[in-house]
Amino acid sequence: MEFPDIDLVIHDLVDGNAKYIDDYLAIYQELFPQYVRYTPVMRQRAEVRVDQSANEKWHQWLLVMQGKPVGIVGFLYNRKRNIGLLMDFAIYPDSRNTRINGRITFSNFALNLSMRQLIEDARENGHESPICMAAEVEYPALVRKYIQYGYVKFPVEYLEPPYTPELEKVGDKILEVDNPADYERMFVGAFHIPGYPFDPVAPEIVKTVLLAFLEDHYHLPMDHWLIQKVIQEIPV
């Protein structure tokens, strides 16, 4: 994907397109050092041909501005629930507040592009648009920044599971004991897809987001204590 007017090139490093995966992982390791255990998973996503029937359709975008890698956006489309999940989003400080065409910041521009991609994914799956693009967020300051971009935080006490099944596939040792102390406190919410209706307080939408993360992505069973906890917290 190229945008010559702003000298931007986006490489989607999935489905055998691994040419620039080292640049992607270098940014990831620098800006997400606490999650380096996932880098073999990301390399595998780039190198291995994907199963087109899989529930999760992944994108791993390397953002290259003026010939220099400046950021990454890792996100997926959940075919079963018609929802997008923003998993990794990081842009170097020198570039994130650059104004595009004198208007929106580069960070906001990149988020909007990812939502446009999710619309394409949804239409390939028979929908006009995805319900929303959901995201787990670690820090209150980032929540405040995301709110400026249309993010709505859901009123549940959310915890991020310590692993996904993908880690086991690349040889990582999965914890055998399900210990609540290994779960990280996070915020959870969603971005409104511009131009399409979205009710962020609708209980069914909140439940859909939570299950897209916990049941589909982290593969927790429906009777797991965390799923039962957050579903009970959804306002009705």
FIVEX-534103 format. One record per residue (C-alpha): x, y, z; residue number from 1; residue in three letters. Coordinates in nm, 2 decimals. Layout:
BEGIN
<rec X="X" Y="Y" Z="Z" i="NUM" aa="ala"/>
...
***
This chain:
BEGIN
<rec X="0.00" Y="0.00" Z="0.00" i="1" aa="met"/>
<rec X="0.15" Y="0.33" Z="-0.11" i="2" aa="glu"/>
<rec X="0.06" Y="0.70" Z="-0.04" i="3" aa="phe"/>
<rec X="0.30" Y="0.90" Z="-0.26" i="4" aa="pro"/>
<rec X="0.17" Y="1.24" Z="-0.15" i="5" aa="asp"/>
<rec X="0.29" Y="1.18" Z="0.20" i="6" aa="ile"/>
<rec X="0.58" Y="0.95" Z="0.11" i="7" aa="asp"/>
<rec X="0.43" Y="0.66" Z="0.31" i="8" aa="leu"/>
<rec X="0.45" Y="0.29" Z="0.22" i="9" aa="val"/>
<rec X="0.28" Y="0.01" Z="0.43" i="10" aa="ile"/>
<rec X="0.40" Y="-0.34" Z="0.41" i="11" aa="his"/>
<rec X="0.15" Y="-0.60" Z="0.54" i="12" aa="asp"/>
<rec X="0.38" Y="-0.88" Z="0.68" i="13" aa="leu"/>
<rec X="0.16" Y="-1.18" Z="0.67" i="14" aa="val"/>
<rec X="0.08" Y="-1.49" Z="0.45" i="15" aa="asp"/>
<rec X="0.44" Y="-1.54" Z="0.33" i="16" aa="gly"/>
<rec X="0.53" Y="-1.17" Z="0.30" i="17" aa="asn"/>
<rec X="0.82" Y="-1.17" Z="0.54" i="18" aa="ala"/>
<rec X="1.07" Y="-0.94" Z="0.36" i="19" aa="lys"/>
<rec X="1.05" Y="-0.66" Z="0.62" i="20" aa="tyr"/>
<rec X="0.97" Y="-0.87" Z="0.93" i="21" aa="ile"/>
<rec X="1.30" Y="-0.79" Z="1.09" i="22" aa="asp"/>
<rec X="1.22" Y="-0.42" Z="1.07" i="23" aa="asp"/>
<rec X="0.87" Y="-0.48" Z="1.22" i="24" aa="tyr"/>
<rec X="1.02" Y="-0.69" Z="1.51" i="25" aa="leu"/>
<rec X="1.29" Y="-0.44" Z="1.58" i="26" aa="ala"/>
<rec X="1.02" Y="-0.17" Z="1.65" i="27" aa="ile"/>
<rec X="0.81" Y="-0.42" Z="1.85" i="28" aa="tyr"/>
<rec X="1.10" Y="-0.52" Z="2.07" i="29" aa="gln"/>
<rec X="1.20" Y="-0.16" Z="2.13" i="30" aa="glu"/>
<rec X="0.85" Y="-0.03" Z="2.21" i="31" aa="leu"/>
<rec X="0.69" Y="-0.35" Z="2.36" i="32" aa="phe"/>
<rec X="0.98" Y="-0.51" Z="2.55" i="33" aa="pro"/>
<rec X="0.74" Y="-0.67" Z="2.80" i="34" aa="gln"/>
<rec X="0.59" Y="-0.88" Z="2.51" i="35" aa="tyr"/>
<rec X="0.90" Y="-1.00" Z="2.34" i="36" aa="val"/>
<rec X="0.79" Y="-1.36" Z="2.39" i="37" aa="arg"/>
<rec X="0.54" Y="-1.30" Z="2.10" i="38" aa="tyr"/>
<rec X="0.80" Y="-1.21" Z="1.84" i="39" aa="thr"/>
<rec X="0.84" Y="-1.58" Z="1.71" i="40" aa="pro"/>
<rec X="0.46" Y="-1.58" Z="1.66" i="41" aa="val"/>
<rec X="0.48" Y="-1.26" Z="1.45" i="42" aa="met"/>
<rec X="0.76" Y="-1.40" Z="1.24" i="43" aa="arg"/>
<rec X="0.56" Y="-1.72" Z="1.18" i="44" aa="gln"/>
<rec X="0.25" Y="-1.51" Z="1.08" i="45" aa="arg"/>
<rec X="0.48" Y="-1.34" Z="0.82" i="46" aa="ala"/>
<rec X="0.65" Y="-1.65" Z="0.69" i="47" aa="glu"/>
<rec X="0.37" Y="-1.91" Z="0.68" i="48" aa="val"/>
<rec X="0.08" Y="-1.92" Z="0.43" i="49" aa="arg"/>
<rec X="-0.24" Y="-1.86" Z="0.62" i="50" aa="val"/>
<rec X="-0.55" Y="-2.08" Z="0.64" i="51" aa="asp"/>
<rec X="-0.81" Y="-1.87" Z="0.46" i="52" aa="gln"/>
<rec X="-1.09" Y="-2.04" Z="0.67" i="53" aa="ser"/>
<rec X="-0.93" Y="-1.93" Z="1.00" i="54" aa="ala"/>
<rec X="-1.15" Y="-1.72" Z="1.23" i="55" aa="asn"/>
<rec X="-0.88" Y="-1.45" Z="1.27" i="56" aa="glu"/>
<rec X="-0.75" Y="-1.27" Z="0.96" i="57" aa="lys"/>
<rec X="-0.43" Y="-1.09" Z="1.07" i="58" aa="trp"/>
<rec X="-0.25" Y="-0.78" Z="0.95" i="59" aa="his"/>
<rec X="0.10" Y="-0.68" Z="1.05" i="60" aa="gln"/>
<rec X="0.17" Y="-0.34" Z="0.91" i="61" aa="trp"/>
<rec X="0.51" Y="-0.19" Z="0.89" i="62" aa="leu"/>
<rec X="0.48" Y="0.19" Z="0.84" i="63" aa="leu"/>
<rec X="0.76" Y="0.33" Z="0.63" i="64" aa="val"/>
<rec X="0.78" Y="0.71" Z="0.60" i="65" aa="met"/>
<rec X="1.03" Y="0.87" Z="0.37" i="66" aa="gln"/>
<rec X="1.21" Y="0.54" Z="0.35" i="67" aa="gly"/>
<rec X="1.24" Y="0.49" Z="0.72" i="68" aa="lys"/>
<rec X="1.04" Y="0.24" Z="0.94" i="69" aa="pro"/>
<rec X="0.85" Y="0.46" Z="1.18" i="70" aa="val"/>
<rec X="0.58" Y="0.24" Z="1.33" i="71" aa="gly"/>
<rec X="0.38" Y="-0.08" Z="1.34" i="72" aa="ile"/>
<rec X="0.01" Y="-0.17" Z="1.35" i="73" aa="val"/>
<rec X="-0.09" Y="-0.53" Z="1.43" i="74" aa="gly"/>
<rec X="-0.46" Y="-0.60" Z="1.41" i="75" aa="phe"/>
<rec X="-0.70" Y="-0.87" Z="1.30" i="76" aa="leu"/>
<rec X="-1.05" Y="-0.92" Z="1.17" i="77" aa="tyr"/>
<rec X="-1.27" Y="-1.17" Z="1.36" i="78" aa="asn"/>
<rec X="-1.48" Y="-1.34" Z="1.09" i="79" aa="arg"/>
<rec X="-1.72" Y="-1.51" Z="1.34" i="80" aa="lys"/>
<rec X="-1.81" Y="-1.19" Z="1.53" i="81" aa="arg"/>
<rec X="-1.76" Y="-0.93" Z="1.25" i="82" aa="asn"/>
<rec X="-1.53" Y="-0.73" Z="1.47" i="83" aa="ile"/>
<rec X="-1.17" Y="-0.59" Z="1.45" i="84" aa="gly"/>
<rec X="-0.92" Y="-0.62" Z="1.73" i="85" aa="leu"/>
<rec X="-0.62" Y="-0.38" Z="1.75" i="86" aa="leu"/>
<rec X="-0.35" Y="-0.58" Z="1.91" i="87" aa="met"/>
<rec X="-0.02" Y="-0.38" Z="1.86" i="88" aa="asp"/>
<rec X="0.01" Y="-0.01" Z="1.78" i="89" aa="phe"/>
<rec X="0.33" Y="0.18" Z="1.81" i="90" aa="ala"/>
<rec X="0.48" Y="0.48" Z="1.63" i="91" aa="ile"/>
<rec X="0.81" Y="0.64" Z="1.72" i="92" aa="tyr"/>
<rec X="0.76" Y="0.98" Z="1.90" i="93" aa="pro"/>
<rec X="0.93" Y="1.18" Z="1.63" i="94" aa="asp"/>
<rec X="0.66" Y="1.07" Z="1.38" i="95" aa="ser"/>
<rec X="0.34" Y="1.01" Z="1.58" i="96" aa="arg"/>
<rec X="0.23" Y="1.37" Z="1.60" i="97" aa="asn"/>
<rec X="0.34" Y="1.47" Z="1.25" i="98" aa="thr"/>
<rec X="0.04" Y="1.63" Z="1.08" i="99" aa="arg"/>
<rec X="-0.09" Y="1.47" Z="0.76" i="100" aa="ile"/>
<rec X="-0.19" Y="1.73" Z="0.51" i="101" aa="asn"/>
<rec X="-0.18" Y="1.98" Z="0.79" i="102" aa="gly"/>
<rec X="-0.48" Y="1.81" Z="0.97" i="103" aa="arg"/>
<rec X="-0.48" Y="1.49" Z="1.16" i="104" aa="ile"/>
<rec X="-0.18" Y="1.34" Z="1.34" i="105" aa="thr"/>
<rec X="0.01" Y="1.05" Z="1.18" i="106" aa="phe"/>
<rec X="-0.11" Y="0.82" Z="1.47" i="107" aa="ser"/>
<rec X="-0.47" Y="0.91" Z="1.40" i="108" aa="asn"/>
<rec X="-0.42" Y="0.87" Z="1.02" i="109" aa="phe"/>
<rec X="-0.27" Y="0.52" Z="1.07" i="110" aa="ala"/>
<rec X="-0.56" Y="0.41" Z="1.30" i="111" aa="leu"/>
<rec X="-0.81" Y="0.53" Z="1.04" i="112" aa="asn"/>
<rec X="-0.63" Y="0.33" Z="0.77" i="113" aa="leu"/>
<rec X="-0.65" Y="0.02" Z="0.98" i="114" aa="ser"/>
<rec X="-1.02" Y="0.07" Z="1.02" i="115" aa="met"/>
<rec X="-1.06" Y="0.12" Z="0.64" i="116" aa="arg"/>
<rec X="-0.88" Y="-0.22" Z="0.60" i="117" aa="gln"/>
<rec X="-1.12" Y="-0.38" Z="0.85" i="118" aa="leu"/>
<rec X="-1.41" Y="-0.25" Z="0.64" i="119" aa="ile"/>
<rec X="-1.26" Y="-0.43" Z="0.34" i="120" aa="glu"/>
<rec X="-1.22" Y="-0.74" Z="0.55" i="121" aa="asp"/>
<rec X="-1.58" Y="-0.72" Z="0.67" i="122" aa="ala"/>
<rec X="-1.72" Y="-0.68" Z="0.31" i="123" aa="arg"/>
<rec X="-1.52" Y="-0.99" Z="0.20" i="124" aa="glu"/>
<rec X="-1.71" Y="-1.16" Z="0.48" i="125" aa="asn"/>
<rec X="-2.06" Y="-1.04" Z="0.37" i="126" aa="gly"/>
<rec X="-2.10" Y="-0.74" Z="0.60" i="127" aa="his"/>
<rec X="-2.11" Y="-0.37" Z="0.52" i="128" aa="glu"/>
<rec X="-1.86" Y="-0.29" Z="0.80" i="129" aa="ser"/>
<rec X="-1.73" Y="-0.44" Z="1.12" i="130" aa="pro"/>
<rec X="-1.91" Y="-0.36" Z="1.44" i="131" aa="ile"/>
<rec X="-1.60" Y="-0.17" Z="1.58" i="132" aa="cys"/>
<rec X="-1.23" Y="-0.20" Z="1.63" i="133" aa="met"/>
<rec X="-1.17" Y="-0.31" Z="1.99" i="134" aa="ala"/>
<rec X="-0.85" Y="-0.27" Z="2.19" i="135" aa="ala"/>
<rec X="-0.70" Y="-0.37" Z="2.52" i="136" aa="glu"/>
<rec X="-0.51" Y="-0.07" Z="2.67" i="137" aa="val"/>
<rec X="-0.25" Y="-0.09" Z="2.94" i="138" aa="glu"/>
<rec X="-0.21" Y="0.27" Z="3.05" i="139" aa="tyr"/>
<rec X="-0.46" Y="0.55" Z="3.16" i="140" aa="pro"/>
<rec X="-0.26" Y="0.81" Z="2.96" i="141" aa="ala"/>
<rec X="-0.30" Y="0.60" Z="2.64" i="142" aa="leu"/>
<rec X="-0.68" Y="0.56" Z="2.71" i="143" aa="val"/>
<rec X="-0.70" Y="0.94" Z="2.72" i="144" aa="arg"/>
<rec X="-0.52" Y="0.97" Z="2.39" i="145" aa="lys"/>
<rec X="-0.73" Y="0.70" Z="2.23" i="146" aa="tyr"/>
<rec X="-1.05" Y="0.88" Z="2.34" i="147" aa="ile"/>
<rec X="-0.94" Y="1.17" Z="2.12" i="148" aa="gln"/>
<rec X="-0.95" Y="0.92" Z="1.83" i="149" aa="tyr"/>
<rec X="-1.30" Y="0.79" Z="1.91" i="150" aa="gly"/>
<rec X="-1.22" Y="0.52" Z="2.16" i="151" aa="tyr"/>
<rec X="-1.49" Y="0.43" Z="2.43" i="152" aa="val"/>
<rec X="-1.38" Y="0.25" Z="2.74" i="153" aa="lys"/>
<rec X="-1.61" Y="-0.02" Z="2.86" i="154" aa="phe"/>
<rec X="-1.72" Y="-0.02" Z="3.23" i="155" aa="pro"/>
<rec X="-1.58" Y="-0.37" Z="3.32" i="156" aa="val"/>
<rec X="-1.28" Y="-0.47" Z="3.52" i="157" aa="glu"/>
<rec X="-1.08" Y="-0.64" Z="3.26" i="158" aa="tyr"/>
<rec X="-0.77" Y="-0.86" Z="3.28" i="159" aa="leu"/>
<rec X="-0.54" Y="-0.97" Z="3.00" i="160" aa="glu"/>
<rec X="-0.46" Y="-1.35" Z="3.00" i="161" aa="pro"/>
<rec X="-0.09" Y="-1.43" Z="3.02" i="162" aa="pro"/>
<rec X="-0.07" Y="-1.62" Z="2.69" i="163" aa="tyr"/>
<rec X="-0.24" Y="-1.72" Z="2.36" i="164" aa="thr"/>
<rec X="-0.23" Y="-2.07" Z="2.22" i="165" aa="pro"/>
<rec X="0.00" Y="-1.94" Z="1.94" i="166" aa="glu"/>
<rec X="0.28" Y="-1.93" Z="2.19" i="167" aa="leu"/>
<rec X="0.27" Y="-2.30" Z="2.24" i="168" aa="glu"/>
<rec X="0.28" Y="-2.36" Z="1.87" i="169" aa="lys"/>
<rec X="0.62" Y="-2.18" Z="1.85" i="170" aa="val"/>
<rec X="0.76" Y="-2.38" Z="2.14" i="171" aa="gly"/>
<rec X="0.69" Y="-2.15" Z="2.43" i="172" aa="asp"/>
<rec X="0.61" Y="-2.33" Z="2.76" i="173" aa="lys"/>
<rec X="0.25" Y="-2.25" Z="2.86" i="174" aa="ile"/>
<rec X="0.16" Y="-2.21" Z="3.22" i="175" aa="leu"/>
<rec X="0.00" Y="-2.53" Z="3.35" i="176" aa="glu"/>
<rec X="-0.17" Y="-2.37" Z="3.64" i="177" aa="val"/>
<rec X="-0.43" Y="-2.10" Z="3.58" i="178" aa="asp"/>
<rec X="-0.33" Y="-1.84" Z="3.84" i="179" aa="asn"/>
<rec X="-0.53" Y="-1.51" Z="3.85" i="180" aa="pro"/>
<rec X="-0.20" Y="-1.34" Z="3.97" i="181" aa="ala"/>
<rec X="-0.06" Y="-1.40" Z="3.62" i="182" aa="asp"/>
<rec X="-0.33" Y="-1.19" Z="3.45" i="183" aa="tyr"/>
<rec X="-0.26" Y="-0.82" Z="3.39" i="184" aa="glu"/>
<rec X="-0.51" Y="-0.55" Z="3.46" i="185" aa="arg"/>
<rec X="-0.61" Y="-0.37" Z="3.15" i="186" aa="met"/>
<rec X="-0.87" Y="-0.13" Z="3.01" i="187" aa="phe"/>
<rec X="-1.09" Y="-0.26" Z="2.73" i="188" aa="val"/>
<rec X="-1.31" Y="-0.07" Z="2.48" i="189" aa="gly"/>
<rec X="-1.35" Y="0.01" Z="2.12" i="190" aa="ala"/>
<rec X="-1.31" Y="0.26" Z="1.84" i="191" aa="phe"/>
<rec X="-1.61" Y="0.37" Z="1.64" i="192" aa="his"/>
<rec X="-1.57" Y="0.29" Z="1.27" i="193" aa="ile"/>
<rec X="-1.62" Y="0.63" Z="1.11" i="194" aa="pro"/>
<rec X="-1.94" Y="0.66" Z="0.90" i="195" aa="gly"/>
<rec X="-2.11" Y="0.36" Z="1.05" i="196" aa="tyr"/>
<rec X="-2.35" Y="0.32" Z="1.35" i="197" aa="pro"/>
<rec X="-2.21" Y="0.21" Z="1.68" i="198" aa="phe"/>
<rec X="-2.37" Y="0.20" Z="2.02" i="199" aa="asp"/>
<rec X="-2.08" Y="0.16" Z="2.27" i="200" aa="pro"/>
<rec X="-2.31" Y="0.10" Z="2.57" i="201" aa="val"/>
<rec X="-2.52" Y="-0.18" Z="2.40" i="202" aa="ala"/>
<rec X="-2.47" Y="-0.49" Z="2.62" i="203" aa="pro"/>
<rec X="-2.45" Y="-0.72" Z="2.32" i="204" aa="glu"/>
<rec X="-2.17" Y="-0.52" Z="2.17" i="205" aa="ile"/>
<rec X="-1.97" Y="-0.51" Z="2.49" i="206" aa="val"/>
<rec X="-2.02" Y="-0.89" Z="2.52" i="207" aa="lys"/>
<rec X="-1.91" Y="-0.94" Z="2.16" i="208" aa="thr"/>
<rec X="-1.59" Y="-0.75" Z="2.22" i="209" aa="val"/>
<rec X="-1.51" Y="-0.94" Z="2.54" i="210" aa="leu"/>
<rec X="-1.58" Y="-1.28" Z="2.38" i="211" aa="leu"/>
<rec X="-1.37" Y="-1.19" Z="2.07" i="212" aa="ala"/>
<rec X="-1.08" Y="-1.13" Z="2.30" i="213" aa="phe"/>
<rec X="-1.12" Y="-1.39" Z="2.57" i="214" aa="leu"/>
<rec X="-1.29" Y="-1.68" Z="2.40" i="215" aa="glu"/>
<rec X="-1.17" Y="-1.65" Z="2.04" i="216" aa="asp"/>
<rec X="-0.82" Y="-1.49" Z="2.07" i="217" aa="his"/>
<rec X="-0.71" Y="-1.63" Z="2.41" i="218" aa="tyr"/>
<rec X="-0.91" Y="-1.95" Z="2.38" i="219" aa="his"/>
<rec X="-1.06" Y="-1.94" Z="2.73" i="220" aa="leu"/>
<rec X="-1.36" Y="-2.17" Z="2.78" i="221" aa="pro"/>
<rec X="-1.70" Y="-2.00" Z="2.83" i="222" aa="met"/>
<rec X="-1.70" Y="-2.13" Z="3.19" i="223" aa="asp"/>
<rec X="-1.36" Y="-1.97" Z="3.27" i="224" aa="his"/>
<rec X="-1.37" Y="-1.75" Z="3.58" i="225" aa="trp"/>
<rec X="-1.26" Y="-1.44" Z="3.38" i="226" aa="leu"/>
<rec X="-1.53" Y="-1.47" Z="3.12" i="227" aa="ile"/>
<rec X="-1.79" Y="-1.52" Z="3.38" i="228" aa="gln"/>
<rec X="-1.66" Y="-1.23" Z="3.58" i="229" aa="lys"/>
<rec X="-1.66" Y="-0.97" Z="3.30" i="230" aa="val"/>
<rec X="-1.99" Y="-1.08" Z="3.15" i="231" aa="ile"/>
<rec X="-2.16" Y="-1.03" Z="3.49" i="232" aa="gln"/>
<rec X="-2.01" Y="-0.68" Z="3.50" i="233" aa="glu"/>
<rec X="-2.17" Y="-0.57" Z="3.17" i="234" aa="ile"/>
<rec X="-2.43" Y="-0.30" Z="3.25" i="235" aa="pro"/>
<rec X="-2.78" Y="-0.39" Z="3.14" i="236" aa="val"/>
***
